[in-house]
């Protein structure tokens, strides 16, 4: 089908890349839709779809969904159907409530609702039992042709999460510890926080596509991040090192290595998806602050 406007409702980046984008690409992989449908998404997420789909509209250009449908109907001479994420599958919170009832992760749960595409999905996307086409789709990201700094030099990338949501924002102690490594490495700092440094070895960006391009570059030695979408996206675009740590407010902060391994292997732990050969390590905060160099 190609007479569809697929509305990617605004979500956190982690949910977007691990669930909503993967569901959409799974549907494409199964030939239930074509690459000529219209993707309606956030402007800063456009690059995640522009290599795959021919028609993309971003919210800021046409912020009204009904107007978008009217424009598409007229432009393409079709009567488009609008599909939202919530039309096809349950929210992560609804599914996890069901998982909690069973008290375990390793159970089979259908995440999909009854839908006219007849799309059915059991669990999320976490083990490596994918078609080669699906894997090529999820790793097909539109990177920038050039990076603005360190074009010919090695560097590390640090995601300093900052959303002011009282969850797991990066703290100043970790940031300061990372910046001290500028004596040894060039540093690319991805953050939404206003930060300025008078240091030629530190480059700061808030542009998601630019950040992902830096991660994908062969000069990137390692990506360091708290466990969140900004770091998790490296599992789709990096083949080097991903050094993750858990914030004290996150559920995984106090679990054992065996429990963490259980999370990682569970198909219901959607946020542990991995689609490249990135060497992913989970460190504690002290290792990030005092011993990071040992892992780079």
C-alpha positions as CSV (number, residue, x, y, z in Angstrom):
1,X,0.0,0.0,0.0
2,X,1.2,3.5,-0.7
3,X,-1.9,5.6,0.0
4,X,-0.9,6.1,3.6
5,X,0.3,9.0,5.7
6,X,2.3,7.4,8.5
7,X,2.2,9.8,11.5
8,X,5.2,9.2,13.7
9,X,3.8,10.8,16.9
10,X,6.4,12.8,18.9
11,X,8.3,10.5,21.3
12,X,11.6,10.4,23.1
13,X,14.5,9.4,20.8
14,X,15.0,6.0,22.5
15,X,11.4,5.0,22.0
16,X,11.5,6.4,18.4
17,X,14.5,4.4,17.2
18,X,13.9,1.2,19.2
19,X,10.1,0.9,18.7
20,X,8.4,3.3,16.3
21,X,11.0,3.3,13.6
22,X,11.6,-0.4,13.9
23,X,7.9,-1.2,13.6
24,X,7.5,1.0,10.6
25,X,10.6,-0.6,8.9
26,X,9.3,-4.1,9.8
27,X,6.1,-3.3,8.0
28,X,8.0,-2.2,5.0
29,X,10.2,-5.3,5.1
30,X,7.1,-7.4,5.1
31,X,5.9,-5.5,2.0
32,X,2.7,-4.3,3.7
33,X,3.5,-0.8,2.6
34,X,5.8,0.7,0.0
35,X,8.5,3.3,0.1
36,X,6.1,5.8,-1.5
37,X,3.9,6.3,1.6
38,X,4.1,9.7,3.2
39,X,6.2,9.9,6.4
40,X,5.0,12.7,8.8
41,X,7.7,13.2,11.5
42,X,9.7,15.7,13.6
43,X,12.2,17.8,11.6
44,X,15.2,16.6,13.5
45,X,14.3,12.9,12.9
46,X,13.8,13.3,9.1
47,X,17.3,12.0,8.4
48,X,16.4,8.6,10.0
49,X,13.8,8.1,7.2
50,X,15.0,10.1,4.2
51,X,17.3,7.3,2.7
52,X,14.4,4.9,2.8
53,X,11.1,6.7,2.0
54,X,10.5,9.0,-1.0
55,X,7.9,11.4,0.6
56,X,8.6,13.0,4.0
57,X,6.8,15.9,5.6
58,X,7.9,17.4,8.9
59,X,5.6,19.0,11.5
60,X,7.1,22.4,11.3
61,X,6.3,22.8,7.6
62,X,2.7,21.6,7.9
63,X,1.8,21.4,11.5
64,X,-1.9,20.4,10.9
65,X,-2.5,16.7,10.2
66,X,-5.8,17.3,8.4
67,X,-4.1,19.9,6.2
68,X,-1.3,17.5,5.4
69,X,-3.9,14.9,4.3
70,X,-5.6,17.5,2.1
71,X,-2.3,18.5,0.5
72,X,-1.3,14.9,-0.2
73,X,-4.7,14.0,-1.6
74,X,-4.4,16.8,-4.1
75,X,-0.7,16.3,-4.9
76,X,-0.8,12.6,-5.5
77,X,-4.4,12.2,-6.6
78,X,-5.3,9.7,-3.9
79,X,-7.5,9.5,-0.8
80,X,-4.8,9.0,1.8
81,X,-5.3,7.0,5.0
82,X,-3.7,8.4,8.2
83,X,-2.0,5.8,10.4
84,X,-0.7,6.6,13.8
85,X,1.6,4.5,16.0
86,X,-1.3,4.0,18.4
87,X,-3.5,2.6,15.6
88,X,-1.2,-0.4,15.1
89,X,0.4,-1.3,18.5
90,X,0.1,-0.8,22.2
91,X,2.2,1.8,24.0
92,X,5.4,0.6,25.8
93,X,3.7,1.4,29.1
94,X,0.7,-0.9,28.3
95,X,2.9,-3.8,27.3
96,X,5.2,-3.4,30.3
97,X,2.1,-3.5,32.6
98,X,1.3,-6.9,31.1
99,X,4.9,-8.0,31.6
100,X,4.8,-6.9,35.3
101,X,1.7,-9.1,35.8
102,X,3.8,-12.1,34.9
103,X,6.8,-10.9,36.9
104,X,9.3,-11.8,34.2
105,X,10.7,-10.5,30.9
106,X,11.0,-13.7,28.9
107,X,7.4,-14.2,27.9
108,X,5.7,-13.8,24.6
109,X,3.4,-10.8,24.3
110,X,1.7,-9.5,21.1
111,X,2.4,-5.8,21.0
112,X,0.1,-5.2,18.0
113,X,-3.5,-4.3,17.9
114,X,-6.0,-5.6,15.3
115,X,-5.2,-3.5,12.2
116,X,-6.2,-3.4,8.5
117,X,-2.6,-4.1,7.4
118,X,-2.8,-7.5,9.2
119,X,0.6,-6.7,10.8
120,X,1.4,-8.9,13.8
121,X,4.4,-8.6,16.1
122,X,5.3,-10.7,19.1
123,X,7.6,-8.9,21.5
124,X,10.0,-6.1,20.4
125,X,13.2,-6.1,18.5
126,X,16.0,-7.3,20.7
127,X,17.4,-10.6,19.6
128,X,19.4,-10.9,16.3
129,X,16.9,-13.0,14.4
130,X,16.1,-10.5,11.7
131,X,16.0,-10.7,7.9
132,X,19.0,-9.2,6.2
133,X,16.7,-6.6,4.5
134,X,15.4,-5.5,7.9
135,X,18.9,-5.1,9.3
136,X,19.9,-3.1,6.3
137,X,16.8,-0.9,6.7
138,X,17.4,0.0,10.4
139,X,21.0,0.8,9.7
140,X,20.2,2.9,6.6
141,X,20.7,6.4,8.1
142,X,21.3,9.6,6.1
143,X,24.6,11.0,7.4
144,X,26.0,14.4,6.6
145,X,28.7,14.4,3.9
146,X,31.1,16.3,6.1
147,X,31.7,17.0,9.8
148,X,32.7,20.6,10.9
149,X,35.6,19.7,13.1
150,X,38.2,16.9,13.5
151,X,37.8,15.7,9.9
152,X,41.2,14.0,9.9
153,X,41.7,13.5,13.6
154,X,40.7,10.9,16.2
155,X,38.1,11.9,18.8
156,X,35.7,10.6,21.5
157,X,32.0,11.5,21.6
158,X,30.2,12.2,24.8
159,X,26.4,12.5,25.1
160,X,25.6,14.9,27.9
161,X,21.9,14.3,28.5
162,X,20.1,17.4,29.5
163,X,16.3,17.6,29.4
164,X,15.5,19.1,32.8
165,X,12.9,16.3,33.4
166,X,14.3,15.3,36.8
167,X,15.2,11.9,35.4
168,X,18.8,10.9,34.4
169,X,20.4,14.1,33.1
170,X,24.2,14.0,33.0
171,X,25.7,15.6,36.1
172,X,28.5,18.2,36.2
173,X,30.9,15.8,37.8
174,X,30.8,13.4,34.9
175,X,30.9,16.2,32.4
176,X,34.0,17.8,34.0
177,X,35.7,14.4,34.2
178,X,35.1,13.8,30.4
179,X,36.4,17.3,29.5
180,X,39.6,16.6,31.4
181,X,40.3,14.0,28.7
182,X,40.8,16.8,26.2
183,X,44.5,16.6,27.2
184,X,44.5,13.2,25.5
185,X,41.6,13.3,23.0
186,X,39.6,15.6,20.9
187,X,36.1,15.6,22.3
188,X,32.7,16.0,20.5
189,X,30.0,16.9,23.0
190,X,26.4,16.3,22.1
191,X,24.0,18.2,24.4
192,X,20.9,20.4,24.5
193,X,22.5,22.4,27.3
194,X,24.1,25.8,26.6
195,X,27.8,25.2,27.0
196,X,30.8,27.1,25.6
197,X,34.4,26.2,25.9
198,X,37.5,28.1,24.9
199,X,39.3,24.9,23.9
200,X,40.0,23.9,20.3
201,X,39.9,20.3,21.3
202,X,36.3,20.4,22.3
203,X,33.4,20.7,19.8
204,X,29.8,21.0,21.0
205,X,26.7,20.3,19.0
206,X,23.0,20.0,19.6
207,X,22.2,18.8,16.1
208,X,21.2,15.1,16.1
209,X,22.1,14.3,12.5
210,X,25.6,15.9,13.1
211,X,26.0,13.9,16.3
212,X,25.1,10.6,14.6
213,X,27.5,11.4,11.7
214,X,30.3,11.9,14.2
215,X,29.5,8.5,15.7
216,X,29.5,6.8,12.3
217,X,32.9,8.3,11.3
218,X,35.9,6.0,11.3
219,X,37.8,8.5,13.4
220,X,35.4,8.1,16.4
221,X,37.3,6.1,19.0
222,X,34.3,5.7,21.4
223,X,30.9,7.0,22.3
224,X,30.2,7.6,26.0
225,X,26.6,8.1,27.3
226,X,24.2,7.6,30.1
227,X,21.7,4.8,29.1
228,X,19.2,6.8,27.0
229,X,18.3,7.4,23.3
230,X,21.2,9.7,22.7
231,X,23.6,6.9,23.5
232,X,21.5,4.0,22.3
233,X,21.4,5.3,18.7
234,X,25.1,4.3,18.5
235,X,23.9,0.7,18.4
236,X,22.6,1.5,14.9
237,X,25.4,3.5,13.5
238,X,28.7,2.7,15.2
239,X,31.2,-0.2,14.8
240,X,33.6,1.0,17.4
241,X,33.0,1.3,21.2
242,X,29.9,2.3,23.1
243,X,30.6,2.9,26.8
244,X,27.3,3.2,28.7
245,X,26.6,3.9,32.3
246,X,23.3,3.9,34.3
247,X,22.1,6.9,36.3
248,X,21.2,6.2,40.0
249,X,17.5,6.8,39.1
250,X,17.4,4.1,36.4
251,X,16.1,0.6,37.3
252,X,19.3,-1.0,36.0
253,X,21.6,0.9,38.3
254,X,21.7,-1.6,41.1
255,X,21.2,-4.9,39.3
256,X,23.8,-7.6,39.0
257,X,25.7,-8.5,35.8
258,X,23.6,-11.6,35.5
259,X,20.4,-9.6,35.7
260,X,21.7,-7.1,33.2
261,X,22.5,-10.0,30.8
262,X,19.0,-11.2,31.2
263,X,17.7,-7.8,30.3
264,X,19.9,-7.6,27.3
265,X,18.8,-11.0,25.9
266,X,15.1,-10.5,26.5
267,X,13.1,-9.6,23.4
268,X,10.9,-7.4,25.6
269,X,13.8,-5.1,26.6
270,X,13.4,-3.1,23.4
271,X,16.0,-0.5,24.4
272,X,18.8,-3.0,24.3
273,X,18.6,-3.5,20.5
274,X,21.9,-3.7,18.7
275,X,22.3,-3.7,14.9
276,X,26.0,-3.1,14.3
277,X,29.2,-4.7,15.6
278,X,29.7,-1.9,18.1
279,X,31.7,-3.2,21.2
280,X,29.1,-2.2,23.9
281,X,30.3,-2.1,27.5
282,X,28.4,-1.1,30.6
283,X,30.5,0.7,33.2
284,X,29.7,2.2,36.6
285,X,29.9,5.9,37.1
286,X,33.3,5.7,39.0
287,X,34.8,4.0,36.0
288,X,33.5,6.8,33.7
289,X,34.9,9.5,36.0
290,X,38.2,7.9,37.2
291,X,39.2,5.2,34.7
292,X,37.6,5.9,31.3
293,X,40.9,5.9,29.5
294,X,41.3,2.2,30.2
295,X,38.3,1.4,28.1
296,X,38.9,3.6,25.1
